[in-house]
Amino acid sequence: MINDNIQLHKAAFDKIPQEKRDRIVRVAIEEFANNGFENTSIQQIAKKSEISVGSVYKYFENKETLFTMVVQNGLSSLEELLLSLADSSEDILVKAETIIRALLDFSKKQPEFIKLYCRLTTTENSDVIAGFSQRIEAMSASVYTVAISNAQRTGDVRDDINPAFFAFLLDNIFMMLQFSTACDYYKERFFIYTGKQAHESDELIVEQTLRFLKAAFNFK
């Protein structure tokens, strides 16, 4: 798992009420998502969390450990989904539908984290965050490539495609669906192409994405 059982917060963080912990994490995600890692300060997070700067340092060693914790918490749910699908014997199209529905649900429930993830994958280049996107991308690449290769062996997917290349294209589709749900620029792109009504219908998004994938992979 992404967290590798590393305790990123101090013991004092576990002793405060859950509501306070949730508030600090929520504010941290919002600040990092809206301003980026470099332009977010502990002072900003403390003020909006309605706690003192000293309290933040009582709970976390520094900004890097706080950032690492919020990113790991968010990415761990995606990693759990990918690991469960990797062990599943379900048809690849069923796996694709499971991923699409899970990503749409997560994106709508935690849009600020998706904005943060967008920064991780498109704009941020700090040494602090360099390993996060690479790690989850490596797992996605492995899971998707293996799934496509297995489907080729069973005859469910055409045999004239490159599994690794198609895994890359598949991941890009999934990523754009997430960003189009939560990130302003990508949301506007979605509206331009499909209209706002499509954006409001998860069933339509799932149906049309699966139709596209079925045609691309030539599922039987």
C-alpha positions in Angstrom: 0.0 0.0 0.0 1.0 3.6 -0.5 1.4 4.5 3.1 3.8 1.6 3.8 2.7 1.7 7.5 4.6 5.0 8.0 3.2 7.2 10.7 3.2 10.7 9.2 1.4 12.5 11.9 2.5 12.8 15.5 0.7 11.0 18.4 -1.0 14.2 19.5 -3.0 14.2 16.2 -4.7 10.9 17.2 -5.8 12.4 20.6 -7.9 15.3 19.2 -11.6 14.9 18.3 -12.4 13.3 14.9 -14.2 16.4 13.7 -11.1 18.5 14.3 -8.9 16.0 12.5 -11.2 16.0 9.6 -11.3 19.8 9.5 -7.5 20.1 9.4 -7.2 17.5 6.6 -10.0 19.0 4.6 -8.5 22.5 4.8 -5.1 21.1 3.9 -6.4 19.4 0.8 -8.2 22.6 -0.3 -5.2 24.8 0.2 -2.8 22.4 -1.6 -5.3 21.9 -4.4 -5.9 25.6 -4.9 -2.4 27.0 -4.3 0.0 24.1 -4.9 2.5 22.8 -2.5 5.1 25.6 -2.8 2.5 28.4 -2.4 0.7 26.9 0.6 1.8 27.8 4.1 1.3 26.3 7.5 -0.1 29.7 8.5 -2.8 29.5 5.9 -3.8 26.0 7.0 -3.8 26.9 10.7 -5.9 30.0 10.2 -8.6 28.3 8.1 -8.6 25.3 10.4 -9.2 27.6 13.3 -6.2 26.4 15.2 -2.8 27.9 16.1 0.4 27.5 14.0 1.9 25.8 17.0 -0.9 23.2 17.0 -0.1 22.2 13.4 3.5 21.6 14.4 2.3 19.7 17.4 0.4 17.3 15.0 2.9 17.3 12.1 6.7 17.6 11.8 6.4 20.0 8.9 4.4 20.9 5.8 5.9 18.0 3.8 4.6 15.4 6.2 1.1 17.0 6.3 1.1 17.1 2.5 2.3 13.5 2.3 -0.4 12.3 4.6 -3.3 13.9 2.7 -2.0 12.7 -0.6 -1.5 9.2 0.6 -4.9 9.0 2.2 -6.5 9.9 -1.1 -4.4 7.7 -3.3 -4.8 4.7 -1.0 -8.5 4.3 -2.0 -7.5 4.2 -5.7 -4.7 1.7 -5.0 -7.1 -0.6 -3.0 -9.5 -0.6 -6.0 -6.7 -1.4 -8.5 -5.3 -4.2 -6.3 -8.8 -5.8 -5.9 -9.3 -5.7 -9.7 -5.9 -7.2 -10.3 -6.9 -10.2 -8.3 -10.3 -10.5 -9.9 -11.2 -12.9 -12.6 -14.0 -10.8 -13.9 -14.3 -9.9 -17.6 -12.2 -6.9 -18.5 -15.3 -4.9 -19.5 -16.8 -5.5 -16.1 -13.5 -4.3 -14.5 -13.6 -1.2 -16.7 -17.2 -0.4 -15.6 -16.2 -0.9 -11.9 -13.3 1.5 -12.3 -15.4 4.1 -14.1 -18.2 4.1 -11.5 -15.7 4.2 -8.6 -13.8 7.1 -10.1 -16.9 9.1 -10.8 -18.2 8.5 -7.3 -14.9 9.5 -5.7 -14.5 12.6 -7.9 -17.9 13.9 -6.9 -17.4 13.2 -3.2 -13.9 14.5 -3.0 -13.5 17.1 -5.8 -10.7 19.0 -3.9 -8.5 15.9 -3.9 -9.1 15.4 -7.6 -7.9 19.0 -8.1 -4.9 18.2 -6.0 -4.2 15.0 -8.0 -4.5 17.1 -11.2 -1.7 19.4 -9.8 0.4 16.3 -9.0 0.1 15.0 -12.6 0.2 18.2 -14.6 1.9 21.1 -12.9 3.8 20.4 -9.7 7.4 19.3 -9.9 8.6 19.5 -6.3 10.9 16.8 -5.0 8.4 16.3 -2.2 5.7 15.1 -4.5 7.7 13.5 -7.4 7.2 9.9 -6.3 3.4 10.0 -5.8 2.2 10.2 -9.3 4.9 7.8 -10.6 4.0 5.2 -8.0 0.2 5.2 -8.7 0.9 5.4 -12.5 3.2 2.4 -12.3 0.5 0.4 -10.5 -2.2 1.5 -13.0 0.1 0.6 -15.9 0.7 -2.9 -14.5 -2.9 -3.7 -13.7 -4.3 -2.5 -17.0 -1.6 -4.1 -19.1 -2.0 -7.4 -17.4 -5.8 -7.2 -17.7 -5.6 -6.5 -21.5 -3.0 -9.3 -22.0 -5.1 -11.8 -20.1 -8.2 -10.8 -22.2 -6.2 -11.4 -25.3 -5.3 -14.9 -24.2 -9.0 -15.7 -23.6 -10.0 -14.2 -26.9 -12.1 -11.4 -25.3 -9.8 -8.7 -26.8 -8.4 -8.5 -30.3 -4.9 -9.8 -30.6 -3.5 -7.1 -32.9 -3.1 -4.4 -30.2 -0.2 -3.6 -27.9 -1.4 -4.1 -24.3 1.0 -1.5 -22.9 0.0 1.2 -25.4 -3.7 0.5 -25.0 -3.3 0.5 -21.2 -1.8 4.0 -21.5 -4.8 5.2 -23.6 -7.2 3.5 -21.1 -5.6 5.3 -18.2 -5.8 8.6 -20.0 -9.6 8.1 -20.5 -10.0 7.4 -16.8 -7.9 10.3 -15.7 -9.8 12.7 -18.0 -13.1 11.5 -16.5 -11.9 12.4 -13.1 -10.6 15.8 -14.0 -13.7 16.6 -16.1 -15.8 16.0 -12.9 -13.8 18.3 -10.5 -11.4 20.6 -12.3 -12.7 23.8 -13.9 -10.7 23.7 -17.1 -11.4 20.1 -17.9 -15.0 20.5 -16.8 -15.5 23.3 -19.3 -13.9 21.1 -22.0 -16.4 18.3 -21.2 -19.3 20.9 -21.4 -18.1 22.1 -24.8 -18.0 18.6 -26.2 -21.0 17.0 -24.6 -23.2 19.7 -23.0 -23.9 20.1 -19.3 -26.7 17.5 -19.3 -24.2 14.7 -20.0 -22.0 15.9 -17.2 -24.9 15.4 -14.8 -25.7 11.8 -15.8 -23.3 9.2 -14.5 -25.2 6.5 -16.3 -24.7 8.2 -19.7 -21.0 8.7 -19.0 -20.6 5.0 -18.0 -22.6 3.8 -21.0 -20.8 5.9 -23.6 -17.4 5.2 -22.2 -18.0 1.5 -22.2 -19.3 1.7 -25.8 -16.1 3.5 -26.8 -13.9 0.9 -25.1 -15.9 -2.0 -26.5 -15.4 -0.7 -30.0 -11.7 0.0 -29.4 -10.9 -3.4 -28.0 -13.3 -5.2 -30.2 -14.9 -7.1 -27.3 -16.8 -10.2 -28.4 
